[in-house]
Amino acid sequence: MAESLLSQVNATLREGRFAEAAALAERAILGGGLEARELAELSNALGTARAQAGDVEAAERAYLASVAADGSLYKPHANLANLYAKRSQIDAAVACLEEAVRLAPDAARLWARLGQLLAERGALPAAAAAMTRAVELEESTPHRIVLARILLGLDRPVSVLSVLEGRDLAADPGGIAIFIEALAKARDPRLGEALASAAASPMPAETAQRLAELALQAGLFDRALQLARSARSQASPQNDGPVLLEAAALEASGDPLQAIELLQRAFDASPSIARVTTLAEIALRSGARARSPGTFEAARVLFRDSPDVLVAWGGYARAQGDFDAAHAAFEQAHQLAPDHPAALLGLGVAEATIAPGPRAIELLERAVRAAPEDPSPYSALLFAELHAGVWSNEERLERHRQFGRRFGHVGRRSPSILTDRSDRALRVGYLSADFRDHAVAKFLEGVLAAHDRAAIEVFLYGSVARPDAVTERFRALGTYRDISRLQLRQAADRIAADSLDVLVSIDGHTAASRVRVLAARPAPVQVSFLGYPASLGLDCIDARITDAIADPDGADALYTERLFRLPQTAWCFTPGAAPEPTREPTDAAVVFSSFNRSAKVSDAFLECVRRILQAVPTSRFAIKCPTAGSRLFRARVGAALREAASRVDFLPWAPDTSTHLAAYRRVDIALDTFPYAGTTTTAEALFMGVPVVTLAGKAHVERVGASMLDAVGLGDLVATSEDEYVDRAVRIAQDDARRRSLRGGLRQLMKSTPLGDPVRFARSLEACLREIVETVSRRPPPAGTRIVETDLGVRIVVPDSLDTITTFVIPEQKRWFEDEVPFVRKLLEPGETVVDVGANLGVYTLEAAKLVGPSGKVIAFEPSSSTAGMLRASVSENALTNVTVHQVALGGREGEANLLIAASPELSQLGSGQGPSEVVPIKTLRGFERDVAGVRFLKLDAEGSEKDILEAAGDIVAREGPVVMFELRHANRINTDLIGVFPRLGFDVYRLCPGPCLLVPAPELESLDTFCLNLFAVRPDRAAELEARGMLARRAGDASPASDAEVAAWAASRPLLHALGLHRRVGDTRGLRHWLRSRNVELSPPERYAALLAAEAEATAALQQSGTPAAHLTLVRVLLELGERARAVALTRELLRGGPYEVPDRAFACPLEGYDEQVAFAPERLYIAQGLEVLITRGAFSSFYQRAGILESFRAFYAAGGESAAVDERLGLLLARAESRAWG
C-alpha cells in the first residue's frame, strides 16, 4: 500500500502537480501504519513537493522528518544540502552532502555537488578530492571542467592539463579558457597554438577577454590584440574592460599612439573615469605630448569631483613639462580624497620635485601606508629621501631593507646555470631603463664600447619605454634584449636563458627601474653599479661597485651588498661631441651655477648660495633644470635667497647635449648640491673646464662630487661643512688665474684619468667584475629548487615555489614556525646524538647538526626520494659531515608502502589515493639500533605512524632515555593512542611554555591550546637534569609578585610608560606583577611557571573587573607567554572591536616587543596596529595558511602607523605568491 502511494506521489511530482503531490504524501503519512523506511521515503517526497512549490520552511521540516525516520536514506540529506545551498548556508549544505556520499558512495552527482560546494567554501583541496571521485565514478566532461577549475585555484596547472587533455571542449568556452590558463601557468609551449585556435572560433565576450588577458601576460601581443577586439566587438559600448584591454595590447605591441586614439574615441562615445585615467598613463609612458588636452578638459568637467581624473590630469601635465599645473592637480585630488594612494604619490613626487623636504617625505610615507602592496610609492619615497636627507644613514639602510622584505620575494625563480669560465670570456649583463638619451648613458656608453671583447661578452637588457638614437648605439655594443614589454617573470626568464656569469643593475630605485627582476636570481652573481647612490636593500644583490672616496672605510655597514672598490673613481664620463671649453663674456664678474635637478636643490644648499652671493657682491647665480620655468620653484628660490634673488638667472632647458654643455661657457664655478650631490652635472662642469665646489658628507649620495674632484686633483674644493663650502666657493671666485688655467686644461686632465678615459676605466671594471665573480659566486642549487636561510645561518635547499610550506616559512620567520624551535636550539649541546624521524626538508636536522657540532651526529629518516635528495643537497651546502640521511619510512614492521606525494613535501604521507606517489621501504627503528645508540633528542613526526614506531622499538627508547618531541595531532585529531604509550615506557608528558622557554606538565588533552603542535616525553632523570638547566618545571612552585619598586623600575625603563608617568602608577597592577616576576631568570623554573600561572589568573580577573584596553594588552601578553595562543588571539579580536582607546591609567605590558618603545601615546599604533600584528603573526602558524582577505589586515596595520619587519616579510611573501599564481 505504502509503495503504491509513494509511486503515485512521485508520478504526480514528475507531472509538476506539486500541491497535489504534497497532499497525497501528507495523507499517507497521517494515515500511519508505515515502516520507518516508508515514512522516510514519503517524507522526502513531501519535502520535494513543498520545495518545488516554494515553501522552503515546510520542505526543510519534511526532509528533517525523513532523516529522523530513517537516517540511512541518502536522498533527504542531498535535498537538504540543495536547500541550504540556496540559502547560502554552505557549511550546513556541505555537512549534509558529506553524509549523503557516506550513504551513497557511488553516486557521482553527489560527489560532484559536494566538490562544487567545498570549492565555494574555499576548501579547495577537499573540493578537488570530491570532484576527482565524481570523475572516477562517471566520465563527464562537465565534471572534469569543474575539477580543472578547482585545480587551477590550487595552482596545479599540470594537473589541470592532465584532467582536460584530449577532451572535446568546443561546446564549453569556459573549459577552453581554463585549459589555456593552465597552459600559461605551466609555461607550456603549446600556449600560442592553443590561443590561435581559440581565437579562430566564436566565443562569448567574457571568454575572449580572459584569453586576451592571458595572451597579454604571456607576451603574445598580436594575439592579445585580436582577442581583445573580438571581446570589444561583442561588448556594450559602456563596458570599459575590453576597451582598456585593447589599449593595453596596442601599447604592448609598440603602438601607444593608436592606443591613445582608441581611448579618445571610446571616451567620446561613452565617457568614463577608467578610460581617461588609462589614456593618461599611456600618454605618460609613451611621451606623447599635447595629443589629448581636449579629452582631459572634458573629463575635468564631467568628473570634476573625481580624484582619479585629477591624478590623471596631473600626470599628463607633468609629462608636458607643466610642473605647476601638475602640482595643483595633485593638490586638489589630495584635498578631495586625503588618503587616495595615487593622489598622495603624485603630490609627494610633485612636492619632492619642487621642494625636497619634510612635506614631500610625509606625503610619500602616507602613500606607502595607503598602498602597502605597491612597490612604486616605496621606491619613490626612498629616492625622494636621498634628496631630502631627513633620515639617518642607519634608518636609510633599514628603510631600504624594508623595501627588500616587502618586494624582494618571488614565487618562482629563474635560476641561471653556473658554467665553466676557464676558457671563455666573462658573460656580463647590464640591466637598465636608461639605454637612451639620459644622464646614465654618458657614464656607460663609452665604457661598454671599451670593453675587451676577448675578456667580456656583453649583454644588454633594456627596459626603454621610448627608444631613441642613443638606444640604437647601445644595441651595437653587445647582445641587446628588449625587455620593456615583458612582465617581471618573463624578463627574468629571458635573462636567465643567456647563462650570464654576472648581472649588473644600473638603475636602483629610480624611475622605470626593473630592479625587482633581480629577485628571481636570473644570474648567479648580481651587482649594483652606477645609477643609484645607496644600498638597494635586496638580499639578491651580492655586490656593489664603488670607490674608496665615495665609500670610505666604515661605509660597508651602510649596505646590504658587499662593497668592491675600484682603484680610482667609480665613474667614467664620455659625453660624445662637445663644444670647446672656452669662456664666453658676460656682464657679471663671476657666475656661479647649479644645473642640477630642482629635487636636489635643498634649503641648506640655497642658504649657502645666498651667503656666497653676499660674499661676492658682483656675482650672479645661474639655475638650469627642467623645472626652471616653474612659478613654484622660482618663488622658493627667491624666498631662500632673499636680497640676492635679483641676481638669479633661470636658464631654459636645452634641447640637446651640445647646447646644454655650451651653457657652461657662460659660468665660472659650479656649486654642487647637497645632501644629494650631482653626478652628471659635476662631470659636465669639469669637462667644460669649470671648477666644482662640493660638500662631502658621510654617505655615498653626498660624496660623488668628492670622488670626481679627487680623480682630477681638485681635492681642495671638497668641503666638509657648510662654512667650508662657502669659504671654498668664495676663494675660487677670487682666484681668476686658477680658473683660467682650469678652463684651458681641465678637460685634458680629466681624459688622462679613469674619470675621462673609458679604456683605462674598462680594464679596472673588468678586473673588479672578475674579482666579484670569483669571490661571491656560489654553485646554484639543483634544478627546481632554491636556498632559504635560517637565522642560525643554516642554508636549506627547498622546492622553488612559495606554495611549498618550508619555502615560504623560512624567509618569513627565519626559522621553522613551531614554537618549540627555540627550546630545541637551547636543549642541544655539542657532542650529542639526535634522531629526526620524518626529517622532511631538514629544518630540525640541519640546525641540530650545527648545534651538536662535529663531535655529535644527526640521524635523519625521510621516505620521499625527492625530499631526501634535497636534504642531502642541504647537507652538502652547509658542509656538514655529521649527518646521515636514510631514505626510508619508519614503522612497526618492515616492508613497503605507498607514499602519497603532496604538492608541499611536508604533507606527504603513507596511504592510498589519487595523485603522484612512490613505493618506499619501511624499516623499524630497531634496524638502526647501532646508529641511534646514545640518542639524546628524538623528534617524531611521521604523519600518524609514531605509535607503530615506538611500539616496535620501545625498549630502545626506554633504555636510551632521550627527550622526545612528538607530533600531537594528525589529520586534525589528537594522537591520544601515541600519548598513552609514553607512560608505559617510563616517560612523563610535557608541553612547552613558550615565554620562559620551559617544559611544563601537559594538561588534560581537551584543554590543550589549539596552536599546540607538539608535546614532549621526558624520563624523570632527564627531567631533573633539565630542571637544573632552567629548562623544565616538573610542577608549579610558589608564586610571589614583584614589588612596587620592581614594577616602578621596570615601567620607568619603558619609554612609553615613562612618558605617560605610569612608573608612578603601579598600585593596582594585578597580573603585571606576577608576569614581571616570571621574567626573572634567577628564579627556579617552578617559581617562574607559578608566577606566570598567577599572572594569568590575576590579569583575567582584572580584565573582567575593569575591561580597559590596557588590561586587555597585559592579559594577551601573559597568554602568549603561557602558550594559550588561541585565547590570546580571541582576546585581541575583542580588543580591535573595542574603543575608544583612552590613555592607560596604570602600568601595563604590551603583547609584542617594541610597542612600549614609543615616547608619545599614539592609540592607533598601541592598540590597533599592535592588535593587528598579533593577528597577522600569531593568528596562524604562518601567513602561508592565511586567506587573501588577510591583506585588509595588512593595509589597516600600516594605516594605523604600524612598523614591523615581521609584518613586512609576511606581506612580501603573500604578494610574491599571489603574483606567481597570477602570472604563472
MOLIN-V138829 format. One record per residue. OMEGA is omega in radians with two decimals (999 if undefined). BURIAL is 1 if it has 24 or more other C-alpha atoms within 12 Angstrom, else 0. Layout:
# MOLIN-V138829
omega = [OMEGA OMEGA]
burial = [BURIAL BURIAL]
This chain:
# MOLIN-V138829
omega = [-3.13 -3.12 3.13 3.09 3.12 3.11 3.14 3.11 -3.12 3.11 3.12 3.08 -3.11 3.14 3.09 3.13 -2.94 -3.14 3.12 3.12 3.14 -3.14 3.12 -3.12 3.14 -3.14 -3.13 -3.12 -3.11 3.13 3.08 3.11 -3.07 2.95 -3.11 -3.12 -3.14 3.12 3.13 -3.13 -3.12 3.10 3.09 3.11 3.09 3.12 3.13 3.12 3.12 3.14 -3.13 3.13 3.09 3.13 -3.01 -3.11 3.13 3.11 3.13 -3.14 -3.13 3.13 3.12 3.08 3.11 3.12 -3.13 -3.12 -3.13 -3.08 -3.11 3.13 -3.04 -2.98 -3.13 3.07 3.14 -3.14 3.04 3.11 3.13 -3.14 -3.13 3.14 3.12 3.09 -3.07 3.03 -2.95 -3.13 3.13 3.12 3.13 3.14 3.12 -3.13 3.08 3.08 -3.14 -3.12 3.03 -3.12 -3.14 -3.01 -3.13 -3.14 -3.05 -3.07 3.10 3.09 -3.13 3.13 3.09 3.12 3.14 -3.12 3.08 3.10 3.12 3.12 -3.13 3.13 -2.98 3.12 3.11 3.10 3.12 3.13 -3.14 -3.14 3.07 3.11 3.12 3.13 3.11 -3.09 -3.06 3.11 -3.05 3.10 3.07 3.08 -3.12 -3.14 3.09 3.11 -3.14 3.12 3.13 -3.14 3.08 3.07 3.08 -3.13 3.09 -3.03 3.14 3.09 3.09 -3.13 3.12 -3.11 -3.02 -3.08 3.06 -3.13 3.08 -3.08 -3.02 -3.09 -3.08 3.13 3.10 3.09 3.09 -3.13 3.12 -3.13 -3.12 3.09 3.09 3.06 -3.13 -3.11 3.14 -3.12 -3.10 -3.10 3.13 -3.05 -3.09 3.13 -3.14 3.11 3.12 3.13 3.13 -3.10 -3.12 -3.09 3.08 3.10 3.11 -3.11 -3.11 3.14 3.13 3.14 3.14 3.13 3.08 3.09 3.14 3.13 3.12 3.13 -3.10 -3.14 3.11 -2.91 3.13 3.12 3.09 3.14 3.13 -3.11 3.11 3.11 3.07 3.12 -3.09 -3.12 -3.12 -3.01 3.05 3.09 -3.13 -3.09 -3.10 -2.97 -3.12 3.14 -3.12 3.14 3.10 3.10 3.11 3.13 3.10 3.12 -3.14 3.12 3.11 -3.13 -3.10 -3.13 3.09 3.08 3.13 3.13 3.09 -3.11 3.08 3.13 -3.12 3.12 3.12 -3.12 -3.09 -3.06 3.04 3.13 -3.10 -3.10 -3.10 3.13 3.08 3.08 -3.13 -3.12 -3.13 3.10 -3.14 -3.12 -3.04 -3.10 3.13 -3.02 2.98 3.12 -2.98 -3.06 -3.14 3.12 -3.12 3.12 3.12 -3.13 -3.12 3.08 -3.09 -3.05 -2.98 -3.12 -3.13 3.07 3.12 3.13 3.11 3.08 3.12 3.12 3.12 3.10 3.13 3.13 3.11 3.14 3.11 -3.13 3.12 -3.02 3.13 3.10 3.10 3.14 -3.13 3.14 3.13 3.13 3.13 3.09 3.13 3.12 3.12 -3.07 -3.01 -3.11 -3.14 -3.04 -3.10 3.09 3.09 3.13 -3.12 -3.13 3.11 3.12 3.13 3.13 3.14 3.13 -3.06 -3.02 -3.13 -3.11 -3.02 -3.10 3.12 -3.12 3.14 3.12 -3.13 3.03 3.13 3.08 3.10 -3.14 -3.12 -3.13 -3.03 -3.12 -3.08 -3.13 -3.03 3.11 -3.11 3.09 3.11 3.11 -3.11 -3.11 -3.13 -3.10 3.08 3.11 -3.06 3.10 -3.09 -3.14 2.95 3.12 -3.13 3.12 3.12 3.11 -3.13 3.14 3.04 3.06 3.12 3.06 3.14 3.12 -3.04 -3.01 -3.10 3.13 3.05 3.12 3.10 -3.12 3.07 -2.96 3.08 -3.14 3.10 -3.07 -3.12 -3.10 -2.94 -3.05 -3.14 3.10 3.07 3.14 -3.03 3.07 3.07 -3.10 -3.11 2.96 -2.99 2.98 -3.03 3.09 -3.04 -3.10 -3.11 -3.10 -3.11 3.10 -3.02 -3.01 -3.10 3.14 3.13 3.12 -3.08 3.13 3.06 -3.06 3.06 -3.10 -3.05 2.96 -2.95 3.00 3.12 3.13 -3.00 3.04 -3.02 -3.10 -3.10 -3.12 3.12 -3.10 3.10 3.08 -3.14 3.10 3.10 -3.13 -3.09 -3.03 3.14 3.06 -3.02 3.08 3.10 3.14 -3.02 -3.08 -3.13 3.00 -3.11 -3.12 -3.14 3.13 3.13 3.12 -3.13 3.13 -3.10 -3.10 -3.13 3.06 3.14 2.92 -3.10 3.08 -3.08 3.09 -3.06 -2.87 -3.04 -3.07 3.10 -3.07 3.07 -3.12 3.03 -3.03 -3.11 3.04 -3.07 3.13 3.12 3.09 3.14 3.09 -3.11 3.08 -3.09 -2.92 3.01 -3.08 2.82 -2.85 -3.03 -2.97 3.12 3.04 3.07 3.08 -3.08 3.14 -3.09 3.10 -3.04 -2.96 3.06 3.14 -3.09 3.05 -3.00 3.08 3.13 3.12 -3.11 3.11 -3.13 -3.12 -3.11 -3.11 -3.11 -3.07 2.91 3.14 3.01 -3.07 3.00 -3.00 3.01 -3.07 3.05 -3.04 -3.13 -3.14 3.05 -2.99 3.11 -3.02 -3.05 -3.12 -3.11 3.10 3.11 -3.07 3.11 3.14 3.06 -3.11 3.05 3.14 -3.08 3.08 3.14 3.08 2.98 -3.12 2.89 3.11 -3.13 3.03 -3.10 3.10 3.12 -3.06 -3.08 3.09 -3.14 3.10 -3.12 3.10 3.08 3.09 3.13 -3.12 3.13 3.14 3.11 -3.12 3.12 -2.92 -3.08 -3.06 3.04 -3.11 -3.12 3.07 3.13 3.14 -3.11 -3.10 -3.07 3.14 -3.10 3.11 -3.13 -3.13 3.14 3.14 3.13 3.14 -3.13 3.14 -3.11 -3.06 3.08 -3.03 -3.13 -3.06 -3.13 -3.11 3.13 3.05 3.08 -3.06 3.13 3.11 -3.05 -3.10 -3.10 -3.05 -3.08 3.12 3.13 -3.13 -3.14 3.12 3.11 3.13 3.14 3.08 -3.08 -3.05 3.06 3.09 -3.10 3.14 3.03 0.17 3.10 -3.10 3.07 3.05 3.14 -3.09 3.10 3.14 3.12 -3.12 3.14 -3.13 3.12 3.05 -3.10 3.10 -3.10 3.03 -3.08 3.09 -3.07 3.03 -3.08 -3.07 -3.13 -3.07 -3.11 -2.94 -3.13 3.12 3.13 3.13 -3.12 -3.14 3.07 -3.10 -3.11 3.04 3.14 -3.13 -3.14 3.10 3.11 3.13 3.09 3.05 -3.13 3.10 3.09 3.14 3.12 -3.10 -3.11 3.11 -3.14 -3.13 -3.11 3.08 -3.11 -3.07 -3.11 -3.08 -3.13 -3.14 3.11 3.13 -3.14 -3.14 -3.09 -2.99 -3.01 -3.12 -3.13 3.07 3.14 -3.13 3.14 3.13 3.08 3.13 -3.13 -3.11 -3.04 -3.14 3.12 3.14 -3.11 3.13 3.10 -3.14 3.13 3.11 3.13 3.13 3.11 3.12 3.13 -3.11 -3.13 -3.04 -2.96 -3.06 3.06 3.05 -3.13 3.10 3.14 -3.13 3.12 -3.13 2.96 3.13 3.01 -3.02 3.10 -3.14 2.99 -3.13 3.11 -3.10 -3.03 3.07 -3.04 3.06 -3.08 3.13 3.08 2.97 3.01 -2.98 -3.07 3.14 3.13 -2.94 -3.06 3.03 -3.10 -3.00 3.13 3.05 3.04 -2.94 -3.08 -3.13 -3.08 -3.07 3.14 3.13 -3.13 3.10 -3.13 -3.07 -2.97 -3.12 -3.13 3.07 -3.07 3.06 -3.12 3.06 -3.10 3.13 -2.99 -3.02 -3.10 -3.09 2.96 -3.11 3.06 -3.10 -3.00 3.11 3.11 -3.14 3.11 -3.06 -3.13 3.02 -3.08 -3.13 3.08 3.10 3.11 3.09 -3.06 3.10 3.14 -3.04 -3.05 -3.11 -3.12 3.14 3.09 3.10 3.10 3.11 3.10 3.09 3.10 3.09 3.12 -3.12 -3.13 3.12 3.14 3.14 -3.05 -3.12 3.00 3.14 3.06 3.14 3.12 2.96 3.04 -3.13 -3.11 3.11 -3.14 3.13 3.12 3.10 3.10 3.10 3.08 -3.08 3.14 3.10 3.04 -3.00 -3.10 -3.04 3.10 -3.13 3.10 3.12 3.12 3.14 -3.13 3.05 -3.11 -3.14 3.02 3.09 -3.09 3.10 3.04 3.09 3.02 3.12 3.13 3.13 3.14 -3.02 -3.13 -3.14 -2.99 3.12 3.13 -3.09 3.14 3.12 3.14 3.06 -3.12 3.11 -2.99 3.03 3.04 -3.11 -3.02 -3.11 3.13 -3.14 -3.11 -3.08 3.12 -3.09 -3.08 -3.12 3.10 -3.14 -3.14 -3.11 -3.07 3.08 3.11 2.87 -3.09 2.98 -3.06 -3.10 -3.10 -3.04 2.98 -3.10 3.08 3.09 3.12 -3.06 -3.03 -3.13 3.13 -3.12 -3.13 -3.13 -2.96 3.09 3.12 3.11 3.12 -3.12 2.98 -3.06 -3.10 2.97 3.10 2.93 -2.87 -3.10 3.10 3.13 -3.12 2.88 3.14 -3.10 3.13 3.12 3.01 -2.99 -3.08 -3.14 3.10 3.11 -3.11 3.08 -3.14 -3.09 -3.05 2.94 -3.14 3.01 -3.04 3.07 -3.05 -3.12 3.08 3.12 3.11 3.13 -3.13 3.10 3.10 3.10 -3.14 -3.04 -3.09 3.04 -3.13 3.10 3.03 -3.14 3.12 -3.12 3.03 -3.07 3.01 -3.12 3.06 -3.10 3.14 3.11 -3.14 -3.14 3.11 -3.13 3.13 -3.13 3.13 -3.02 -3.11 -3.12 3.12 -3.13 3.13 -3.14 -3.07 3.01 3.06 -3.11 -3.06 -3.05 -3.10 -3.09 3.13 -3.07 3.12 -3.10 -3.13 3.09 3.13 3.11 -3.10 -3.12 -3.13 -3.05 3.11 3.09 3.07 3.10 3.10 3.13 3.13 3.13 3.12 3.13 -3.13 3.07 3.12 3.11 3.14 -3.12 -3.09 3.13 3.08 3.12 -3.14 3.14 3.13 -3.11 -3.03 -3.13 -3.08 3.07 3.14 3.08 3.04 -3.07 -3.12 -3.10 3.10 3.12 -3.13 -3.11 3.11 -3.12 3.13 -3.11 3.07 -2.99 -3.12 3.12 3.10 3.14 3.13 3.11 3.13 3.08 3.07 -3.13 -3.10 3.07 -3.08 -3.09 -0.02 -3.04 -3.07 3.05 -3.14 -3.11 3.10 -3.11 -3.10 3.08 3.06 3.10 -3.07 3.10 3.01 -3.08 3.05 3.08 3.14 -3.05 3.09 -3.10 3.08 -3.01 -3.13 -3.11 -3.06 -3.04 -3.01 -3.11 -3.14 3.11 3.12 3.09 3.05 -3.14 -3.10 -3.02 -3.13 -3.10 3.05 3.12 -3.13 3.04 3.02 -3.06 -3.05 -3.08 -3.07 -3.13 3.13 -3.14 3.08 3.10 3.09 -3.12 3.13 3.12 -3.12 3.12 3.14 3.10 -3.11 3.05 -3.07 3.08 -3.13 3.12 3.11 -3.08 -3.14 3.12 -3.13 -3.13 3.09 3.12 -3.13 3.14 3.12 3.13 3.13 -3.14 -3.13 -3.01 -3.12 999]
burial = [0 1 0 0 1 1 0 1 1 1 0 1 1 0 0 0 0 1 1 1 1 1 1 1 1 1 0 1 1 0 0 0 0 0 0 0 1 1 1 1 1 1 1 1 1 1 1 1 1 1 1 1 0 0 0 1 0 1 1 1 1 1 1 1 1 1 1 0 1 1 1 0 1 1 1 1 1 1 1 1 1 1 1 1 1 0 0 0 0 1 1 1 1 1 1 1 1 1 1 1 1 0 0 0 0 0 1 1 1 1 1 1 1 1 1 1 1 1 1 1 1 0 1 1 1 1 1 1 1 1 1 1 1 1 1 1 0 0 0 1 1 1 1 1 1 1 1 1 1 1 1 1 1 1 1 1 1 1 1 1 1 0 1 1 0 0 0 0 1 0 0 1 1 1 1 1 1 1 1 1 1 1 1 1 1 1 1 0 0 0 1 1 0 1 1 1 0 1 1 0 0 0 1 1 1 1 1 1 1 1 1 1 1 1 1 1 1 1 1 1 1 1 1 1 1 1 1 1 1 1 1 1 0 0 0 0 0 0 1 1 1 1 1 1 1 1 1 1 1 1 1 1 1 1 1 1 1 1 1 1 1 1 1 1 0 1 1 0 0 0 1 1 1 1 1 1 1 1 1 1 1 1 1 1 1 1 1 1 0 0 1 1 1 0 1 1 0 0 1 1 0 0 1 0 0 1 1 1 1 1 1 1 1 1 1 1 1 1 1 1 1 1 1 1 1 1 1 1 1 1 1 1 1 1 0 0 0 0 1 1 1 1 1 1 1 1 1 1 1 1 1 1 1 1 1 1 1 1 1 1 1 1 1 1 1 1 1 1 1 1 1 1 1 1 1 1 1 1 1 1 1 1 1 1 1 1 1 1 1 1 0 0 1 0 0 1 1 1 1 1 1 1 1 1 1 1 1 1 1 1 1 1 1 1 1 1 1 1 0 0 0 0 0 0 0 1 1 1 1 1 1 1 1 1 1 1 1 1 1 1 1 1 1 1 1 1 1 1 1 1 1 1 0 0 0 1 1 1 1 1 1 1 1 1 1 1 1 0 0 1 1 0 1 1 1 0 1 1 1 1 1 1 1 1 1 1 1 1 1 1 1 1 1 1 1 1 0 1 1 1 1 1 1 1 1 1 1 1 1 1 1 1 1 1 1 1 1 1 1 1 1 1 1 1 1 1 1 1 1 1 1 1 1 1 1 1 1 1 1 1 1 1 1 1 1 1 1 1 1 1 1 1 0 0 1 1 0 1 1 1 1 1 1 1 1 1 1 1 1 1 1 1 1 1 1 0 0 1 0 1 1 1 1 0 0 0 0 0 0 1 1 1 1 1 1 1 1 1 1 1 1 1 1 1 1 1 1 1 1 1 1 1 1 1 0 1 0 0 1 1 1 1 1 1 1 1 1 1 1 1 0 1 1 1 0 1 1 1 0 1 1 0 0 1 1 1 1 1 1 1 1 0 0 0 0 0 1 0 0 1 1 1 1 1 1 1 1 1 1 1 1 1 1 1 1 1 1 1 1 1 1 1 1 1 1 1 1 1 1 1 1 1 1 1 1 1 1 1 1 1 1 1 1 1 1 1 1 1 1 1 1 1 1 1 1 1 1 1 1 1 0 1 0 0 1 1 1 1 1 1 1 1 1 1 0 0 0 0 1 1 0 1 1 1 1 1 1 0 1 1 1 0 1 1 1 1 1 1 1 1 1 1 1 1 1 1 1 1 1 1 1 1 1 0 0 1 1 0 1 1 1 1 0 0 1 1 1 1 1 1 0 1 0 1 1 1 1 1 1 1 1 1 1 1 1 1 1 1 1 1 1 1 1 1 1 1 1 1 1 1 1 1 1 1 1 1 1 1 1 0 0 1 1 1 1 1 1 1 1 1 1 1 1 1 1 1 1 1 1 1 1 1 1 0 0 1 1 1 1 1 1 1 1 1 1 1 1 1 1 1 1 1 1 1 1 1 1 1 0 1 0 1 1 1 1 1 1 1 1 1 1 1 0 0 0 0 1 1 1 1 1 1 1 1 1 1 1 1 1 1 0 0 0 0 1 0 1 1 0 1 1 1 1 1 1 1 0 0 0 0 1 1 1 1 1 1 1 1 1 1 1 1 1 1 1 1 1 1 1 1 1 1 1 1 0 1 1 1 0 1 1 1 1 1 1 1 1 1 1 1 0 0 0 1 1 0 0 1 1 0 1 1 0 0 1 1 1 1 1 1 1 1 1 1 1 1 1 1 1 1 1 1 0 0 0 0 0 1 1 1 1 1 1 1 1 1 1 1 1 1 0 1 1 0 0 1 1 0 0 1 1 1 1 1 1 1 0 0 1 1 1 1 0 1 0 1 1 1 1 1 1 1 0 1 0 1 1 1 0 1 1 1 1 1 1 1 0 1 1 1 1 1 1 1 1 1 1 1 1 1 0 0 1 1 1 1 1 1 1 1 1 1 1 1 1 1 1 1 1 1 0 1 1 0 0 0 1 1 1 1 1 1 1 1 1 1 1 1 1 1 1 1 1 1 1 1 1 1 1 1 1 1 1 1 1 1 0 0 0 0 1 0 1 1 0 1 1 1 1 1 1 1 0 0 1 1 0 1 0 0 1 1 1 1 1 1 1 1 1 1 1 1 1 1 1 1 1 1 1 1 1 1 1 1 1 1 0 0 0 1 1 0 1 1 1 1 1 1 1 1 1 1 1 1 1 1 1 1 1 1 1 1 1 1 1 1 1 1 1 1 1 1 1 1]
